[in-house]
Amino acid sequence: MAYYRRHLFICVNERDTDRVCCAQRGSVAVRAHAKRRLKELGLSGPGKFRANACGCTDRCEEGPIAVVYPDAVWYSYEDAEDMDEIIDRHLVGGEPVERLRLPDS
């Protein structure tokens, strides 16, 4: 069994260039929300789920970006409500949220 059932990586990268980044689109606050929500629901920790900050995923223009592993499902979301849907439906329910899903290539 894996240490975590699913891992949610949320890009919080901030750039000093003209290229857009996830941090400019509110990803830091959404990541904090996801972490807090998993903890409040008793869903964080070994054998459960983890919401991690990650650096650039190089899909900046499609962002903000989150990816769920081991499923390798990539998402673009707008706000905390979208992240709640990813948590509820994908992390907990095992069903990717198609309306937020990014293409694999």
Helices and strands as residue ranges (DSSP letters): E 6-11, G 23-25, H 27-40, E 49-54, G 60-62, E 65-69, E 73-76, H 80-85, I 86-92, G 98-100
